[in-house]
Amino acid sequence: MDWGTYGAFVAFVSIIILIPGPDVAVTIKNTLVGGRRQGAAAIVGIAIASLVQSTAAATGLSVLVTRAEPVFLAIKWVGAAYLCYLAFQALRSAWRGDVATSSDAAGGRPSVMTGMRQGFLCNITNPKIIAFYLAVLPQFLGSDPTPAGAALYAVSLPVFGSLYLMVLVTGVDRARAVFARRRVRRVMDSITGIALLGFGARLVAE
């Protein structure tokens, strides 16, 4: 395995994960609602979905999905619909002025499951991630990658992405006293909802 090539991949990934996307919006949304615990749960869901997609790309399975146009389009429309659904939830909270906290959840467990579910579905139904893996991984893996090398590349983006999102969750959670203010929370819910709606519309348009 060429560690210089892997270093270039890590540098590339470090830039990519800083670009805001649906995963960031969903993570912030869950942290605002359920605190660090629910935000972390969303990250776990995102990481699992991302690992599934990166593994599929590294083993060539994603090629079959992209070549089966009806399947690819179905994933695309389901993903867009789910993002719009999450956007509706956030915008409805902004309109009503809801300021839910983790203590409002029934015992914590439902909020954790909600975070994991939303994180997983947001990532797994985003065909742009499949396309990204198919476009990028072969450039670094080469034509005849070793199983260990393919595995390392497959887990790298989910791991680095999770670390970045965890930093984000920690920052948002520490500022929850500010975000708990009704006016601030309504603004944040509005921004999150509009962002999710924009990501959904963009997914449909592309």
Secondary structure as GFF3:
##gff-version 3
##sequence-region A 1 206
A	DSSP	alpha_helix	3	16	.	.	.	ID=ss1
A	DSSP	alpha_helix	22	59	.	.	.	ID=ss2
A	DSSP	alpha_helix	61	67	.	.	.	ID=ss3
A	DSSP	alpha_helix	69	96	.	.	.	ID=ss4
A	DSSP	three_ten_helix	102	104	.	.	.	ID=ss5
A	DSSP	alpha_helix	109	124	.	.	.	ID=ss6
A	DSSP	alpha_helix	127	141	.	.	.	ID=ss7
A	DSSP	alpha_helix	147	174	.	.	.	ID=ss8
A	DSSP	alpha_helix	176	179	.	.	.	ID=ss9
A	DSSP	alpha_helix	182	205	.	.	.	ID=ss10
###
